[in-house]
Amino acid sequence: MFLVLQNRSPNDSEGASFVKSVNMMEMDDQLEVTMSQSEETSAKRGRFDLDHTPIIDSSAFAYVPQETTKTRPDLPEEEIAVGSTVLARKKNLRWQRGQIVELVTKEDGRLKYKIMFEEKGRSLVSGHHIAFEVTPKLEQVYVGARVVVNCLEDTIQFRAGILAELPSRKNRLRFLVFLDNHRPIYVGLTLFYLVCRPLPDPTDDIQDDAHKRFMKQYINDWPYPHLTQYKPGQHAFVEFNGVQQRCKVDMVDSSLIMVVSECNQHKEWIHRGSIRLSHMPRFLELRRREAEAGEP
């Protein structure tokens, strides 16, 4: 498999590309990664055939701090009190609206919150499993923030995720969230809520190991996300229920693509750097090994 990477240096005012070639042998397969040497080369490679060599762009998503910050701001924490209406985790991927009816201090000193849910049932949860149903302020949000999204078109209304993009011209002033099932979704500020007491590493709340590794590397690499270039009409191999299927790219929306399975016409939005794309897991593994070896 061949992958072509484009990586623009933020220190180069003309946006010239730099190159690096790596050979890697894994599972008796050779992965060759070549980074383009010039804008002219990149332009030529931009003219894809329907079945094209994957081209991964690792350019900076943005440069201004308000569009790239991934540091949690040092702001006072809001009080969590009995009687507060909150969103709380009821099951692994399902959050529901409820009310705090009691604060419980465990023997080891940990503070827990007893929730009475609107849809019947009670649960004792930690501070990283509750969120105030209040629209966040812009100064509170950052890439890597733990959030709960109001999924209007989903059978499960509230789902937890991690904020992955802040509004910029590239994404038409929207927020990108990766839900805990690896599903990406663009939302406005009024459709997500900040978790009250997030863990120091927000990915520790993710149950799926593959998605957890993906999000750790995504946050570490930000603001240089690895995005495969696609145009409508091209083909891609995408994983559905553990099986790679040939799909057609129907639409491109900023960092997302709408893919249509040729097998059953199933449509779905996926991220252009998703581990469900056949070439991305091995590419990300290569980047991880480079980082561990201390290479640039």
Residue pairs with C-beta under 8 A, 6 or more apart in sequence:
1 29
1 31
1 54
1 279
1 282
2 32
2 34
2 53
2 54
3 31
3 32
3 33
3 34
3 53
3 54
3 55
3 56
3 279
3 283
4 34
4 35
4 36
4 45
4 53
4 54
4 55
4 56
5 20
5 33
5 34
5 35
5 36
5 55
5 56
5 57
5 58
6 17
6 35
6 36
6 42
6 55
6 56
6 57
6 58
6 59
7 17
7 18
7 35
7 57
7 58
7 59
7 224
8 15
8 16
8 17
8 58
8 59
8 60
9 15
9 16
9 18
10 60
10 63
12 18
15 39
15 59
16 38
16 39
17 35
17 36
17 37
17 38
17 39
17 41
17 42
18 35
18 37
19 34
19 35
19 36
19 37
20 33
20 35
21 32
21 33
21 34
21 35
22 32
22 33
22 286
22 290
23 30
23 31
23 32
24 30
24 31
24 32
24 33
24 286
24 289
26 282
26 285
31 282
31 283
31 286
33 283
33 286
36 42
36 45
45 53
45 55
46 55
46 229
48 55
48 229
48 231
48 234
50 233
50 234
50 235
51 234
51 235
52 234
54 228
54 277
54 279
55 228
55 229
56 226
56 227
56 228
56 229
56 273
56 283
57 226
57 227
57 228
57 229
58 221
58 224
58 225
58 226
58 227
59 224
60 68
60 223
60 224
61 67
61 68
61 165
61 168
61 170
61 222
61 223
61 224
61 225
62 68
62 166
62 168
62 170
62 223
63 223
66 138
66 166
67 166
67 167
67 168
67 223
68 143
68 166
68 222
68 223
69 142
69 143
69 166
70 142
70 143
70 144
70 219
70 222
70 223
71 142
72 142
72 144
72 145
72 198
73 139
73 140
73 142
75 139
75 140
77 196
77 197
78 132
78 196
80 86
80 100
80 103
80 113
80 127
80 130
80 196
80 197
81 100
82 100
82 101
82 102
82 103
83 99
83 100
84 99
84 100
84 132
85 97
85 98
85 99
85 133
86 97
86 98
86 99
86 100
86 113
86 115
86 130
86 131
86 132
86 133
86 196
87 95
87 96
87 97
87 98
87 130
87 131
87 132
87 133
87 148
87 158
87 193
88 95
88 96
88 98
88 113
88 115
88 117
88 123
88 125
88 129
88 130
88 131
89 95
89 123
89 125
89 129
89 130
89 160
90 96
90 117
90 121
90 123
92 180
92 207
93 156
93 159
93 160
93 179
93 180
93 181
94 156
94 158
94 159
95 131
95 148
95 158
95 159
95 160
96 117
96 118
96 119
96 158
97 117
97 118
97 119
97 133
97 158
98 115
98 116
98 117
98 118
98 123
99 115
99 116
99 118
100 113
100 114
100 115
100 130
101 114
101 115
101 116
101 122
102 113
102 114
103 111
103 112
103 113
103 114
104 111
104 112
104 113
104 114
104 124
105 111
105 112
106 112
110 126
111 126
111 127
112 124
112 125
112 126
113 124
113 125
113 126
113 127
113 130
114 122
114 123
114 124
115 122
115 123
115 124
115 125
115 130
116 122
117 123
126 197
127 196
127 197
128 146
128 195
128 196
128 197
128 198
128 199
128 205
129 195
129 205
130 195
130 196
130 197
131 147
131 148
131 193
131 194
131 195
131 196
132 193
132 194
132 196
133 193
134 193
135 189
135 190
135 193
136 189
136 192
136 193
136 194
138 189
140 194
141 163
141 166
141 175
141 189
141 194
142 163
142 166
143 163
143 164
143 165
143 166
143 219
143 222
143 223
144 162
144 163
144 202
144 219
144 222
145 162
145 163
145 194
145 195
145 198
145 202
146 160
146 161
146 162
146 163
146 194
146 195
146 198
146 199
146 202
146 205
147 160
147 161
147 162
147 163
147 177
147 192
147 193
147 194
147 195
148 158
148 159
148 160
148 161
148 192
148 193
148 195
149 158
149 159
149 160
149 161
149 177
149 179
149 185
149 187
149 191
149 192
150 157
150 158
150 187
150 191
150 192
150 193
151 157
151 158
151 159
151 179
151 185
152 191
159 179
159 180
159 181
160 179
160 180
160 195
160 205
161 177
161 178
161 179
161 180
161 185
161 192
162 177
162 178
162 202
162 203
162 206
162 215
162 219
163 175
163 176
163 177
163 192
164 176
164 177
164 178
164 184
164 218
164 222
165 171
165 174
165 175
165 176
165 255
166 175
167 173
167 174
167 175
170 254
170 255
171 186
171 254
171 255
172 254
174 186
174 187
174 188
174 254
175 186
175 187
175 188
175 189
175 192
176 184
176 185
176 186
176 254
176 255
176 256
177 184
177 185
177 186
177 187
177 192
178 184
178 211
178 215
178 218
178 271
179 185
180 205
180 206
180 207
180 208
180 211
181 208
181 211
182 208
182 210
182 211
182 214
182 274
182 275
182 276
183 269
184 255
184 256
184 269
184 270
184 271
184 274
185 269
186 253
186 254
186 256
195 202
198 205
199 205
201 216
203 212
203 215
203 216
203 219
204 212
206 212
206 215
210 275
211 275
214 274
214 275
214 284
217 284
217 287
217 288
218 225
218 273
220 291
221 287
225 255
225 273
226 273
226 280
226 283
226 284
226 287
227 255
227 272
227 273
228 236
228 272
228 273
228 277
228 279
228 280
229 272
230 236
230 249
230 252
230 257
230 272
231 249
231 252
232 249
232 250
232 251
232 252
233 248
233 249
234 248
234 249
235 246
235 247
235 248
235 249
236 246
236 247
236 248
236 249
236 257
236 259
236 277
236 278
237 244
237 245
237 246
237 247
237 277
237 278
238 244
238 245
238 247
238 259
238 261
238 270
238 274
238 276
238 277
238 278
239 245
239 275
239 276
239 277
239 278
240 261
240 266
240 276
244 278
245 261
245 262
245 263
246 261
246 262
246 263
247 259
247 260
247 261
247 262
248 259
248 260
248 262
249 257
249 258
249 259
250 257
250 258
250 259
250 260
250 267
251 257
251 258
252 258
253 269
255 271
255 272
255 273
256 269
256 270
256 271
256 272
257 269
257 270
257 272
258 267
258 268
258 269
259 267
259 268
259 269
259 270
260 266
260 267
261 267
270 276
270 277
273 280
274 280
275 281
275 284
